[in-house]
Amino acid sequence: MSGSGAYSISPRIGTHHTNRGETQVIFLHRRAKRWLLPAITMASVSMAFATSAQTASLSPNQLGSGQLPSGYSRITFALANRNWTGAILLPTSPRNGDQVEISSSAAYPSSLDNFRAALPIKKLDIRSGDRYLLTYSSSAKAWSVSGDTVAYLSPNDTSADMSGKAKRITVYSLGNGNWLPQVNLPSSAGDGDLAVIRSSAAWTAAINPGRLMYASSMQLATGDYYVFKYLSHFGKWILMDATTRHVSARRDIPVPATARTSMMLYDGSWSGSIRLPAQAGDRDQIYLSSRATYDSVIENTGNAPTESMQLKRGQAYEFMYVKEKQRWIILSSPDTRYQARDLRNGWLPGLVTPRTFVDFADANWVPSLRLPDGQLPGSRVVVRTNALYSFDVVSDGLQYRMSQGETVAFVVNASRRWTRETTTIDLLLLYSDKAAAKFGESVMRAHLLESFALTNEALENSGANFRFRTKAVRKFASPKHWTSLGDAENELRSDSVAQAWRNELRADGIYYVGTEDGCGLAWVRSSPYNMVAAGSMNCGTAVMRHELGHNMGLNHGGGSRSYNQGYSYFGTIMGGNSIPYYSTPDRYDHGTGIPLGIPGQIDGVRAMNEFSGQAASFR
C-alpha cells in the first residue's frame, strides 16, 4: 500500500480476510517472555551450589534473576535455554582478585550493563558460544575482561591489520616500541563484534576510515581510545565511543582531532560568542556547556544551524557534523518555557533557544500571543493550550486562532517570517464500560491521556507537520459480543452512539481502548468512514502512537514497497515501537549517527505529512 490513496476502503494490517474482501491484520505487541522462577535465598545458593566456601556455580533459575552475589572469590554463571536472563549484574561488593566466568548456550542474547570495566566499554553483549572471564582489581576499581572470545593484540602481533586474529572483542594497543602510523580495522567480523583501539605511545597515529561507515576524525594520541562495533546489516564498522578532547573557551572551536570534542565555559574561561568549525569529520560531535555567569551566543554562520542559540549557565548543546548535508545539526539543546500569564501584554520576548514552549490554561491566559519579529530561520515556538477560551497567535502576516486542546508549532522560514508548521487532527477518545468496571474510571482516563501524550511527543520528535488534539474522553458501552479488537474496530465505524459523538465534536477520528483480545488494530491510510483505531488494556500506552501511525498511512517495517513504513533495524514506532520516533532520514540515532530512515525507501514522516491535510478535513 503506497501513500497514493489508491484504496477507498483501507486494508487493515492483518492476516484474515472478511467476506467483504477487506484485508485485516492484528498488530500484536508481544511482551518479552520471562521465565517466572522461584527466588531462593543466598544461603541456600551457597549451600547447594558452592564447591567450596569461596566458589559457586550458579544459573538464572537458581538465583531468580541475573544479580550475582558478593562474597565469592569465583563465580561460574551459565546461561542456557529455559535457564536464562536478559540482564546480568556483577557483584555489588567485589574484592580484589574476585572472578566471574559467564558462558552462554542460550538462543537469546544477554547483556552485562553498566559495569566498571578496565576497557572503555559500557555494555557487554553475551551470545550463544561466548565465554568471558572478569577479574576485579580493587586498585583500578574495575573489572578486566578476558576469555575465549577476547583477543589482546598489538602491532608487533599483527602489523597494521588485525583481521586474522580478531575475536568477538578485540583490543588493539599501541605503545612505545610497539607502534605504527595507521591502524586498519578487521576486513570482516560478526554482527556486534567490538574493536577497541588505544594508545600509550608518544607518537601520534591514525585509524584508517576505509572500513568505517563514517569517516570521523580519528587521531590516536597518547591516552586516546576508540570503540567500534561491526554492524552486519550495513557491512561496516561504526564508531560507538571515543576519547573526548576538551578545549579551552574560545570563539573559534578548532577543527576536531577526534570524533568527540567538548568545551565548557566558566568564569575565568569564557567567550561571548562561539563559532563551530568550518571543517570536521563525518559524524564528529561537539558538546558545549556552561557554568559561567554570563551568557554566550553560538553563531549561526557558515555551516552551523540557523536557529537562535544562546548558551546560559547550566545549559548544554550537542552538535553532530553530517557530511552528506555539509553542515552541523543539533542533537540536543535546551528549551525555553513560558506561561502565558507571565508574558506582558502577550508579547513573547526574542528567542534564545531553538525551541520555545508557551503554555495556556484557565487562569493562565491572554487574548493574543504576539510572536517576536526578526528571529532566525528555523527557530520554533510550540504553543499548547488547555484553556476554555480561544486566543490568537499573531505576527506580521500571520494570525491563527487557537482553541482548547490544541498543540501548534510555528517556525521562522528562510524569509524570516513566521509560518504555522503543524495542522491539527481531532480525535474522540473512548474507553469501554467493561474496562472502566475492571480498572476504574480514573485509570482508563489516565491510560488514554498518557497514550495521547506519547503520540504527540513522537510527532514532535520526528518532525511531523501535524499534531493530534483530544476533543473528548468518554466512556462507551461496548456490546457484549465484542470479544476481539476487530469487533470494536469494525463496528465503531457505523455505531450510532460513537458516530453521533464524533459528528457533535467534529472529530476526524476515533481511538478506542477496551479489554478485548488483541493489542492494537487500525485501518491503514484511513478514509473519513474508517478513521478508527483500537487498543487493549492487555498492552501498554505506546500502542496508540503505533495504531494512529497506521491510520495516517504507515505499514510495518518491510510491509510496503514504498517509503510509508517503519525502520525495523532501529525499532521505530512502526518497526518494533521501541523508540519514540517515526522513521525519517532527518533524525539520527544518537549512538551511531545513522539516520532513522532512508530517503525514498523508509520515510514514515514523509508519508504522514503528505496525508495529514486530508485527515484533518475528515470532519
N, C-alpha and C positions, 0 to 999 in steps of 0.2 A: 504494500500500500504506500503510495507516494503522497506527497503533500499537494497533489494537483486537484484534489476534490473530485476524483473520477467516480466515487461512490456516493449515492444519495442516502442509502442506508448503510451506516458504517459497520464493517465487521468488527466484532469484539475479539480481543486477544483470547484464543480459546482452542479447545480440542474436540468439541462435539458440535454437531450440526442440528439445527432446528428444522422442522418440516416446512419452514418458510425460506430456507436457503441462507439463513443468516449464520455466519460462522462465529462461534463463541470459543473463547479460551479463558479459563480461570487462571489468573496470576496468583500463585500461592507463594507467599514469603515464608520460606522454610526456616524455622529456627534451628540453630546449630544443635546437633544431637549431643547430649551429655549423658554419660553413664552415671546413674544415681547409685552411689556406692556408700555403704555404711562407713562412717568415720570410726577410727579406733584410736585409743589413747596412745600417746607416745610411749608410755610404759609398756603397753602390750607389744608395740613395734619392737622395742629394744629386746624384750624377752623372746619374741617369736622369730625375729629375723636377724638379729645381730650375731655375727660369727664370733665376735669377741666383745669385750666391754667397750671397744673403741671403733668397731666397724659395723656396718649394717648394709644388707641388700634389701632394697625397697622397690615398690612399684606404686603407681597411682591408686590401684584398688586397695592396697594396704594402708595408704595414708589418707585416702578420701579426697585428695587434692594434689596439686603439684608443689606445695610448700615443703621443702626439705628441712628436716630438723637440725638443730645445732647440737653440739656435744659429741660428735663422732669424728675421728681422725680420717676416716674414709667411708664414703657412701657410694654404693653402686645402685644406680637408678635406671631401671629398664622399662621402656615403653613398648607396647605391643597392641595388636588389635584386641578390642574389648578390655584393654587394660591401659588406658590412655588418658592423657590430659593435654589440653591445648597450651596452657601456660605453666612454666616451671619457674620456681623461685628458689634461689640458693639460700643456705642457712643464714639467719639474721645475725648470728654472733659467732663468726668463724674464728679459729685460732690459727696462728702461723703454721703453715705446712698442711693444714686440713685439705683433703682432696675429695672431689666429687666426680665420679665417672658416669656419664649419661650416654645411653645407647638406645636405638630405636629399631624395631622391626614393624612398626605400625604403618598402615596405609596413609594415615593422616599426619600432616606435619605438626610439630610443636614448636614452641619458641621460648627462649630464655631472655626475658626482657629486663631492662633497667638494672643490670648488674654492673658492678665496677670491675671492668676488665683491664688488664695490663695493655691490651690492644685498644686502639681507638674505634671500637665498635660498641654500639648501644644495644644491639639485639643479635641473638644467635639463633638462626633457624635450624631445627633438628628434623631431619627427614629419615626415611627408612634406609638403613645401612650405615648411618652415621654413628660415630663413637667419639666422644670428646672427654678429655681429662682436664679438670680445672683444679688448680692448686693455689691456695691463698697465701699471700705474703702480707704479714702484718706491717712491715716497714713501708711497703708500697701501698698498703690498704687496697689491694686489687687482686683479682684472680687471673693467673696466667692460663692460657688455653693451648692444649696440645692434643695429640691423638692421631689415629689412623687417617683422619680426613684433614689434617693440618700440615702444611709444609712451610718451613722456615728456610728461605733462600737468600742468596746474595750474588753479586756479580761474579765472585770467584767460583760459585757453583754453576752458574748458567750463562755467563756473559750478559748480553743485553736482553735476551729473550727467555722468559721463564716457561714457555709453552710446554716443554717436555716434562716438567716436574711439578706443574701446578696441581693443586688439590682443591677441595671444597673451600678451604680458607688458605690462601697463600700470602705469606708475609715476606716481603722482599725488602731487605735492609742494605743501605749504602753506608759506608764508613771510610775513614782514612785507611788507605792501602787496600780498600775493597770498594772501588768506585768506578763509575763510568759516566760519560756526559749525558746519555739519554737512555731511558728505560722503556721497554716495549711490554705492553700487556699481553697475556696469552692470546693466541690467534682464535681459540675456541674454548668454550667452557660449558658447564652445566648450568641450567637456569638457577639463579640465585647464588651462584658461587661468588665469593668475595676475594678481592685482591687488596692487600694493604701495602702501600709503598711508603717507606720512611727513610730518613737520612740523619746520620750524625756526623757526616763528612764535612770537612772545612770547605770543600769545593761545591759550587752550586751545579746541580744537574737539571734535567727537564724530563718530562714524560711525553712520549710520542703520542699525539692525539689520533693517529690513524685508525685505531680500533675502538675509538670512543664515539658515542652518539653525538656528543657536543664537544667542540674543541675549546674548552675553558682555558684560562690562564693557569699554567701548572709548573711554575718554577719550584724546584726542590732544593731548598737551602737547609742549613743545619737546623735540626729540630722540626722540620716540616714533615707532614704526613698527608696521605690521600687514601681514601677508602672508595673502592669501585665495586660495583655489583654487575654481574652479567645477566642481561635480560634476553632470554632466547626468543621471546616474542618479536624483538627488534633485531636480534642477531648482533648486539653491540654491548659494550660496557658503558655504564652510566656512573657518573660521579655521585656518591652519596654523602661524603663528608670530607673536609679538608681543614688544614691549619688556617686559622683566621689571622690575617695580618692586621695589626692595629696601627693606625696612622694618627699623628697628632693633628689637632684642629688647624684647619687652613681653608682658604677659599676654594682652591682647586684640588680636588682629590686626585692623587696620582694614578696613572694607568696601572690597573691591578697586576701584581706579580703572581698572585694565587687566585683561586676561584672565590675566596671569601675575604672581604675587606671590611673592617669596622672602624668607625671614627666616633668618639664620644666627645661632646663639648662639656666643659665645666668652667667655673670661674677660674681665671688664670690661664685657660687654654680654650679660647673661644674665637669664633669668626661670625660676623654679622650676616654674611652670605656664603653659600656653599654651591659649588658647581660640580656636577658629575663628570667623570672623564669622557672625553670625546671618543676614546677607543677602549675596547675591552674584549675579553674572550667571550665566546658564546656561553651563555648561562652563568657568567660571573655574577656574584651577588655582593651588594654593598649594604651594610647596616649602619644607620645613623641614629644616634641617640643623644640626649642632652640632660645634664644636671646643672646647667648654667642658669644664672639668674635672668639673663637677657635672652630675648628671642632671636632666632636666626631665620633666614629665608633661603629655601632651596630654589635656586634659579631654574627657570623653565626654558633655558636657551638650548640651541643645538638639538641633540638627540635625547634630551630629558623629557619626562612627562610634562604636559602643558598645564596641568591643574594648579590651583593655589596650594602652596606647600610651605607653611611656616612650621618651624621646629621649636617647641616650647619645653620648658623644664618638665621632665618626667615622660616626655613623648619619644617615639621612635618611628622611623621609616625603614622599610626594607625594599630594595630595588634589585631587579634582575635584567641583565642585558640579553636581548633576544636578537640574534644575528639576522634571522630572516626578516625582521622588521627594522633592523638597523637603528634600534633605539632602546632606551631603558624603559621598563614598565614597573609599575608599583605592585609589589607582592603584598605588602601590608602598610597601613598608615593609620594615624589617629583620626577620630571623628570629632566634630564639634556638635554639641547638642544644646538646643534652646527650648524653653517652654514659651508658648505664645504670650502668656501674660507678662513675661519679662521683656518683651520687645516694645520699646517706646513707640507708641502710635502705629505699631505693627511693622515698623521698618527693620528689616534684617540687616545687621552690620556686614561690612565687607568680609568675604570668605577667607579663611586662613588654613583650611584643610581641604583635601579633595572632595570630601563628602560632609554635608551638614544635615542634621536632623532637626525638624521643628515639629513639636507635638501640640495638638489641640485636644481639649476635653471640656466638659461642662465646668464652669468656673476657671477655665484656662483657655480663654477665647478672646479673639479680637475680630472685628468685622472684615478686615482685609490684611493680607500679608504682602508687603512690598519687597520684592527681590532686589538686591543691590545692583547698581549699574557698573559697567566697566570691569566685569570679572573675567578671569582667564578661561579660555576654551577647555571643555572637559570637566570643569567644576560642576558639582551636582548638589542639589538640595532635595531632600526627601521629606515630604510633608505627610503627617499621619494625624487623623482626627477621629475621635470618638464623641465629639461634641454634638449635641442635638441640633444646634443651629449651624447653617451653612456659612461660608465666608468665601471671599475672592482671593486668589493668588494673582498678583499683578506685577508687571514690569512694562517697559516700553515695548509695545507691540504684542503683549501677552495679557490675557485675562481669562482665568479659569475658575469656575465656581465649584468648590469642593463641598461635599456633603458627608454625613455621618458614615463612619466605617471605612472611608477611602484611605488608601496609601498611594500617593502620586509622586513620581520623581520628575524633577525639572533639571535641565542641563544647559550649559552655555555652549552654543555652537561655534563653528570656525569664524563666523562673523561677529562673535562676541555678543550675541543676542540670546535671551532666554527662550527655550522651547520646552514644551511638555514631552517628556521622554516616554511615559507609560500611559496606556489606556487601562480602563477598569472593567473587569468581568465580574458580574454579580452572581453570587451563589446563595441558594437556600440550603441550610444545613439541617438535616433531620436525624433524630435518633429514635429507635423503636421503643415502644412501651415495654416490651419484654426485656430489653437491655436495661431500661430505667428501673424495672422491678428487681432485676438481678444485681445491678451495680449501684443504683442510686442516681437521682436526677443530677446532682452536682458532679458526680464522676463522669457522667456522659457528656455534660456540657464542657467540662474541663478537657476531656479527651478530644472533642471536636475542635475546641479553640486552640489547643496545643498543636493538633494536626494542621490547622489552618495557618498558624504562625510559622511552623516549619516549612510549609509550602511557599509562603511569600518570602521567607528568608532565602530559600533556594533560588527563587526567581531573581532576587536582588543579587545574590552571589554570582549568578550565571550570566547576568546582563540581559535578561528578558525585557521586552518592551511592554509588558502588562503586569498588573497585579490583580489578585482576586479580592473581592470585598464580600463580607458576610452581611446579607440583608436581614437574616433572622436565623435563630436556632430554635427548632420546635420539636416537640415530641409527636411521634407519628404512631398511630395504631396499626401495627403491621398485621396482615391477615394470618390466620393460624396455619394456612397451607404453605407459607413461606418457610422452606427448610434450607435453601441454599441462597447464596448471594445472587445467583442467576434469576431466581424468582423475583427478588426485590428489584433488580435492575430492569428486568423486562416490564414489570407491571407499573413501576413508578412513572414510566413514560406516559401512561394514559390514566393513572389513578386520579379519580375526580378530586379528591381532597388535596393531594400533593400538587396537582396541576392548578387548582384554584388558588392555592397559596402562592405558587410560582407566578401566576398571572397578576395576582394582587400586588406582589412585591416587585414585579418586573425583573425577576431573577433569570439570568441567562442559563443557569444550570442548577442541578440538584446533586448534593452529595449526602449519602445515607450511611449510617452506622447501625448495625444490629448484632444479633447473636447467631445469625445463620451460618451454615457451614461455608468454609472458604476463608480467604484472607482479604482479597481485593478483586474487583472486577469493574471494567469500564469499556465503553464504546470508544473506538479509535476514530479520531477526527470527526467529532460529533456533528450532527445536524441540529437545528432547533428542536426537533422532536426527541432526539436521544442524547441530549447533553446531560447524561446521568452517569454517575459513578457510585460505587458502593464499597464499603469496608466492613470488617467484622471485628468485634472485640476480642476475637481469638488472636489478633495481631496488634502491633504497636502503632504509634502515632505517625510513623513515617510512611504509612500506606497511602494516605491521602495524596501526597505530592507525586507518588508514582501513578496512581489511578487518574488523577487530573492530567498528568502528562499524556496518558492515552487519549483522554477527551480532546486534548489540544493537538492530536495528530501523531503521537510518537509510538513507535514499536520498541520491543525489547532489543538489546544489542544483538546484531546478527539476524534480526527478524524483518529486515527490509532491504530492498535493492537500492534504496535511495538513502539520503542523509538523515531521514527522520527516525533516528534510532539512538539507543544508548551506547555507551562505550564500556563494554563488559570488562575489558582489561583493568580499568580503573574503578569499576563499581559505581559509575554514575547512576543517577536516580532510575533510569530506565535500563541499566545494565548491571543490576545487583542491589542498587539502593543502599550502598554502604557509605557514600559521601554526599554532602548536601549540595550537589551540583548537577545540573543537566549538562549533557555533552555539548561542548563548544570548543573550537580551536582558539578562542580568545581568552580562555582561562587555563591555568597551568597547575600541574601537580607541584606543590612546593618542594617536595623532597628531591625530585628528579629534574624539574624544569620541562617535562614533557607536556605538550598541550593535551587538554581533556577532550579533544575532538580532532577530526581530520577534515580539512576543507573539501566540500563536495562529496564526502563519504560518510562521516559521522558528525552531525551537527544538529542536535535536537533543538537548540535555542533558535537557530535559523528557521527551522520548520514551524516552531510555535509562534515566532514573531510574524511569520507570513500569514498565519491563521488567526491571530489574536483579534484583529479588527472585525473579522467576520463573527467570531464567537461573542464579542462584546455587543453585537447588534441582534442577538437572538431574541431579546425582549426589549 
